Amino acid sequence: MKKIISFLLLFAFGLSGCEKDDICDANTPTTPRLIITFYDINNPTVRKKVTNLKVIGLDQDEGIIFNESALDEAKYLTTSDSIAVPLRTDAQTTTYDFILNSGNPNPLLINSDRLKFDYTHQEIYVSRACGFKSIFQSLILQRTDPNADGFWMQDIFIINPNIEYENETHIKVFF
């Protein structure tokens, strides 16, 4: 009888240690990307679509081409007037080249601006299933002209220096 009671107690304690499977819900917010929205310099309240924009990380071989309608849409990200780019979580800075008219056969029409983003980041616990996400704070940027071809981004404004969500514009670019 003692063995049966011991077995039942041991079995009950064993069951109490079981937990349901942890699965991270696809709707759970993860590390947000930087949202850049483009505007018409001549009419600052109107958003403007950027065509053939290639964004490539510094010292990277390949980038992402936005709004290149002649190519297979499945291979490229297409948005109307905004793009989302990731910030590095292993550093306090991320640098991108924003190349306008990428792929144009006339090299004189291609223009590149380099933006360096400096920030601090903080790891936030989301859940056991999802782990951690990073949020970025105190965003500042520096713009350079790597090819001395003039700036195509005429004005740049940081609207929200704290990047916690992807549902808002963080930077406005006028061109």
N, C-alpha and C positions, 0 to 999 in steps of 0.2 A: 504494500500500500504506500509506503514511504517513497518507493521508487516511482510510482505512478504520479504522486503529488509533485515530486521533484521534477519529473519529466514535464508535467503540465506547467509548472512555474517557469521552467527553463524555456518551454515553447512559447509561453505568453510574453516573456521578456524578449525573446527573439523576434516575435511579431511586432512588438512595439518599436523596434529599431528600424523597421522597414519604412521607406518613404516612397511617395509617388515619383515617377520619372520626372526629372527636371528638363523641360524643353523651353528654350527661349522663344517667346512669341515674336513673330515677324513684325508686329506693330510696336515693339519695345524700342524706344529711342536709343540709338547707338551714337558713336562719336560723330558729331556733326561736321559737315563740310562747309567751307566758306562760300557764301552765296554772293555772286557778283551780278549786278543788273546794269544793263547798258541803256543809255539815254541819248537822245538827239541833242547835240550841242546847240543847234539853232532853235530848238523848241524843248527846253529842259523838262517839261512835264510829260513828254511823249517818250515811251520806251522805244528802243531801236534794235532791230535784229542785226546781229553781226554774222556775216557770211564768210566762210572759209577761214575761221579762226582756229589756229592750232595752239594749244597750251602744252608746254613741255617743261618738265622740271629741270633745274640746273644740273648739268652733268648726266642727263638721261639721254638715251638714244632715241626713244620714241615718245610721242605725245598723244594727246587726244584731239581730234579734229571735230569742231562743232559746226553744224549747219552747212555741211558740204553735200548739197542736194544731188550732185551727179554720181555719188558713190552709193554703195549698198548701205541702206539705212540700218541694217542689223549690226554693222561693224562700227558705227559711229553714233555718238550721243547727239541728239538733236533737240534743241530747245529753241524757244522763240527769241527771247531777249535776255535770258539769264543763264548763267552757268554755275555749277557747283564743283569746287576743286578741294581736294583734301589737304589738310595741313599735317606736317610731320608731328608724330607724337614722341619721337625719340630725340628731338632737338627743340630749341627755342626759336628756330627760324626756318622758313620755307621760301625758296626762290623759284619763280616761274618766268619763262619767256612767253609772252602773248604775241603770236605772230599773225598779223592781219594779212589776208589774201594769200594764205599758205597754198602752195602748189600752183600759183599763177606762173605761166610760162615766161612772163616778163619780170625778171628779178627786180626791176626798178619799182614795181607796184607792191612788192612785199615789204612790210614794215614790222619791226619787232620792238616791243617795249618790255623791259624786265622789271618785275615787281618783287621786292624782297619783303616778306612779312615777318615781323618780330612779335613775339607774344610770350606769355607764360601759359602753361597748361597744368591742369589738375585732373587727377584720376578720381572718378566718382564711382562708387559701388552701385551697380544696377540691381543685380540679383544673383543668386547662386547659379542659375542656369545661364544667365547672360554675361556674368562677370563684371568687368569694369568698362567704363567709357571715359574718354577725355573730353574736357571742355577747355576752351581757350579764352584767355582774358588779356586785356590791355593791348589789343592789336594796334600796331603802328606799321606803316609801310614806307618804303623808299623806292623811288622810281629811277631807273637809269635807261640810257639809250645804248644798248650794246653794239649796234651797227652804225651809230652816228647817222641814222636816216631820218631823224626827226621823230617826235612823239606822235603817235596816232591817237593815244588816249590824251585828250586835251585837258580834262579836269577829272580828278579822282577824289571822292569824299568817303571817309569811313563813317557810316551811319550808325553802326552798332559795333563797338570795339570788343564786346564779349560774345563769343560764339558758343551758344548752348543748344540751339535748335536750328533746323534747316528750313523752317517755315517763314523766314524773314530775310530781307536783304541786309547784308552786312556792309557791302561796298557798292557805291554808285560810280559808274564810269560814264563820262560824257565824251562823245566823239562825233 
